[in-house]
Amino acid sequence: MRRNFSRSELIAVGVIALLGLIVLPALNSAGLISNFAINLWGKYLCYAVLAISVDLLWGYTGLLSLGQALFFSLGGYMLGMHLMLMIGKLGQYKSDLPDFMVFLGYTSLPTFWQPFRSFLFAALMILAVPGLLSGVFGYLAFRSRIKGVYFSILTQALTYAGSLMFFRNDLLMGGNNGFTDFKLLLGLDLRTPGVQRGLFIATVALLLLVYLGCRWLTMTKFGLVQRAVRDSETRVLFSGYAAANYKLFIFVLAAIIASLGGALYVPQVGIINPSEMTPDKSLEAVVWCAVGGRGTLFGPVLGAISVNALKSWATRAYPDSWLIILGGLFILVVLFLPGGIASVPGLLARTMRRRKKSDEPIAAVPATAVSAATEA
């Protein structure tokens, strides 16, 4: 097990940090990169954070969760509640209430919405709500020794139940339309290019911190046990380790990571609704992980960015064929590139070594040795 970051890994992280934190924002400030492009790439990087959470579960622990989109959306909803309460300060509404509450006939803000006027409280809820939900669900599931396909089905059911609940107007969470039309964040106008650049930089910083933190975790003794749970949970149990506790910790950690990505996604995209937490969104995240290369952390980042960039192009050029393209891409990767995009450099290196070895001339056998062998 590697205890340190490899040189190539550190170089890749350094390049991403340089491009994301300095170069791209500077080019956008100079007008060489459009505001739309910087906003779009911020969205891709939020998805990359979600993909890392999937890989931490699936690639390193063997838990195929189909509920990560739920935690991603919960983080978005927690910040969205705060952003909705900031709209009235621009004078757009006669009431401090969000517009959908005015439409439903409310004259005062519901009690559970009141604390979300504070950004600090909203930030705390971004961590607490997904962490509490995943903790309770994970405790019940892992203590009952639910695993494999049954765990995947349960997480999918949890996601579907969550999306149905948020469709209901009596929950006062925006119903089918969700939250949109955000204006202010910490007193800053979200519509200005400078604030969008700041959100992009914050997303890059979050992605780097999440990647480095998860990479460090997988290199520790904890990470070794984590992979042992993935490969043979029975042996881990016989070795005296509480596998359920390891899985619960990773499940909660992955939920919080996904929630942080969702919280930064909302102010950049400008909307959050129940469609973001449907099971098919979680399935898409699994595809990103598989295409990039699960069990690598860096691969899912590449997968999330490349697949979503392909989606942006395909939904414009071939809007009716995107799902077919996505399904075909997943099948091709599973059949012909099981290691994903992250395995391509290694495959090329091995191919070059084999070709180099096959091109080496065979050493000639001396004639005296041939005659001696013949006489013998």
N, C-alpha and C positions, 0 to 999 in steps of 0.2 A: 504494500500500500504506500502510495506516495505521500510524503509528509510535507512537501513544499510545492509551491506553484512552479510549473515549468517555465523556462525562459520564453518559449513561444506564447504561452498563455499570458504572461505578464506584458509582452509586447502587444498582443491583441487587445488587452484591457486598456493599455496606455493609448493605443490608436483610437479606440472608441471614446475614451475620455477626452482626448484632444479634439476629435471631430465634433463630438456632441456638446462639450462644454465651452469650446472656444471658437472653432472654425465655422460651423454652421450658423450659430447665433450671430457671429461677426458678418458673415456673408448676407444673412437676412437683414441685419441692421444697415448694410451698405446697399440694399436693394437688389442684390444679385440672386437671392433666393426669395421666392414669394412667401407671403404670410400664409397662404393656403398650404404650401409645401411643408413649412415648418410645423404647422398645425397637424397636417396629415402624418408626418413622421412621429410627432408626439403621441398620436393615437396608436401607431404601430408599436412604439416602445412600451406603452401601457399594456398592450397585448403580450409583449415579450415578458413582462413581469408575471402576467398570468400563466404563460407557458412554463416559466421556471417553477412556479408552484405545482403545476401538473407533473413536471419531471421529478421534482423532489419526492412526490408521492409514488408515481408510477415507475419511473426509471430507477430510483434508488431504494424504494421500500416495497415495490411490487403491489401497490394499492392503486388500482385503476378507478379513480374517482370521476364520476360524471356530474359532480355538483360544484366544481370550482367556479363556474359562471355565477352561481348563486352568491357566493362570498364576494366575488368581484362586483356584483351589482349592489350588494348590501353596503359596501364601502362607498359606492357612488351615491346611493340613496341617503346615507348619513350626511355626507357633505352637501348633497342636493337640498336637504331640508334647511340647512343653514343658508345656502345661496338663495333659496326661494324667499326667505325672510328679509334678505337684503334688497330685494327688488323695490319695495315700497319707499326706500330712502332716496330713490331717484325721482320720486314724485309721479311715477307712472300710474299709480293707483290711488284712489281716494282713501283706501283702507290699507292698514298694514298687513292684511290677510293676503295670502296667495290667491290668485284669481279663481282657481277651482273651488276654493272654500267660499268665496263670495257667491259663486254660481250655485253652490249647494245651500246657500241661505245662512251661513254662519256669520255672526256679528262680532265674535271674539275668538282669539286664537285658542285652540284646544290645549289642555294642560300639558300633554306630553310633547307638544311642539315648543313650549316656552323656553326650555333650556337651550334649544338649538339656535337661539339668538347669539349665543357665545360660540366663537370659533373653537376655543379650547375644548368645550364640551363636545362639539361635533367631532373634533379630532380624536377625543377619547372614545367616542362611540364607534368610530371607524375601526378601532382596535378591539373594543369590548364586545360589540354585538356579534361579529363573525366569530370571534374567539370563544364566546360563551356558547353560541349555537353549535359550533364544531366540537367544542369540548363535551357538551351533553350528548350530542349524537354519537361522537366517537367513543365515549365511555360506554354507552349502551351497546354499541355495535361490537366493539373489540372485547368487552367483557363477555359477550355472548358468543365469541369466537366466530363471528361472521366474517368471511373473507372470500376472495375470488370473485366470481361472477355475481354472487349474492350481494356482496358489498357494493359492486357497481350498480346493481339494480336499485338498492336502497338509496344510494346517493342521487341516482336519477329521479327516484320518486320524491325525495326531499326537495330537489330543484323544481320539479313540476308543481309540487304543492305550494312552494314559495311563490312561483310565478302566478298561480291562480289566486292566491291570497291578495297579491298586490293589484290585481284587476278590480278588486272590490272597492267601490267608492266609500263605503262606510268605514273603511280603515283610514281614510283621509291621507292616502299616499299617492294621490293623483290619478288613481284608477288606471285605465288602459293608456292614457296619454302620458302619465308619469309627470316628471318635472322638466321644465324647459324655460327658455328665455331668461337665462341668468345674466346679471348685469355687474354685480360687485363681488369682490373677494378681498377681505381685509382692507376695505376702502378703496381698492383699485378697480378701475374699469376693465372688465374682462375683454371688451371689444377692441382694446388698443393693442398694436403690434408688440409694444414693449412688454406688456403683461403676458402675452402669448409666448414670447421668447423666454420669459422667466419660467413659465410653466413647463416649457420644453426642457430647459436646463434642469429644473427640479426632477423631471421624469428621467432624464439621463442619469442624474445623481442617484436616484432611487434604484434604477436598474443596476448600476455599478455596485452599490452597497448590497443589494439583494444577491447579486451574483457572487461577489466576494465572500459574503457571509455564508451563503449556502455551500460554496466551494470549500471554505475553511471547515465547515461542519462535517462535510463528507470525508475530509482527510483525517479527522480525529478518530479516537476509539469508538465514539458514538456512531460515526459514519460506517465503521467496519461492522458493528453489530447491525446497523440499519440494512446494509447490503446482505448480511447473513440472514436476516428476516426475509428479505426478498427471495433469496436462493433456497433456503430450507428453514422454515419457521420451526419445524419439529425439532431439528437439531439445536436450534437456539434455546428452546424450552428445556431440552435435556441438559444443556450446558449451564442452566441455572439463571438465565436472563428472563426478565418479565417482558416478553415480546409485545404484549398489549400496551404497556406503558410507553415503549418506544414508538409504536404506531400512533398512539394518541398524541404524543408530543409533536410528531411530524405532521399529523393531520391538522392540528390547531395552528402550527406554524405556517403551513401552506395556506390555510384559510386567511390568516392575517396578511400574508404576502399578497394574495389575490385581492384582498380588500384594499390595500394600499394602492395597488395598480388601478382599481376601479375609482378610487377617490381622485386620482389625478386625471383619469379619463374624462370625468364629467365636465369640469370647467373648460377642457379643450374641445370636446365634441359639442357641448352645449345642450345635451339632453340625456335623460336616463328614464327608462320605462321598463315594464315587465318583460318586454321582448329580449332584453339583454340577459335575463336569467333563465331562459328556456333551456331544456336539455340539449337542443341542437347546438347551442353556443358552447356548451361544455365539450360536445363531440368535436367541434371545430378545434378547440384547444388541444384535444388529444391528437388530432391530425397534425397540428403544428409541431407537436412534440415528436411524433413519429417521422415526419418529413425531415426535421432538423437532425434528429438522432437522439433518442432517449438515453438517459443515463450519462449524459455529458454536460448538462446545464447550458453550455454554450450553443449546442445544437438547437435546442428549442427556441433560443433567441433568434437564430438564423431562420428557423422554420416559421416563426410567427411573423417576422418581417417579410420574408419572401412570399409566403402564401397570401398574406394580406395585400402586398403590393400586386401580386397576380390577380387577386380578387378585384382590386380597384380598376385594373385594366380590363379584366374579362367582363365585369358587370356593365362596362360601357360598350365594349366591342361586341360581346355575345351575351347579352343579359339573360337569355333563356337557357343558356348552356353552362352556367357557372357551377351548379351542383354536379353536373356530369363531369366537368373538368376536375373538380375537387375530388370526386370519387375515383376517377381514373388515376389522378396523381397519387392518391393513397395506395391504390392497388399496385401501381408501378414501383413505388418505394418499397412496399412490403415484399414484393417478388424479386426485384432486381437490386435493391439497395437497402437491405434491412438495417444497416447502420446509419442511414440517413445522410444528409448533406455533410455532417461533421466527419463522416468516415471517408469522404472522397480524397482528401490529401493523403491519408494512410494507404488507400488503395492505389493511388498513383505512384507513391513511393515504392510500394512492394512490386508493382508492375515494372518500374524502371530498374529495380535491383535484379529482378528475374531476367529482364532483357539484357542487362549488362553482363550477367553471368553467362547467359546463353551465347553472347557474342565473343566471349573470351576464347582464344585459340587453344585447342587441345595440345598439350605438350607432346612432342615427338618422342617415341620410344627408341633408345639407341639400338643400332643394329647388332652390337655385341650381345646385348641382353636378349634380343630375339633369337639369335643363333644358339645361345646358351640354353634358353628355354626349349628350343627344338631338340637339341642333343639330349637333354634330360628326358 
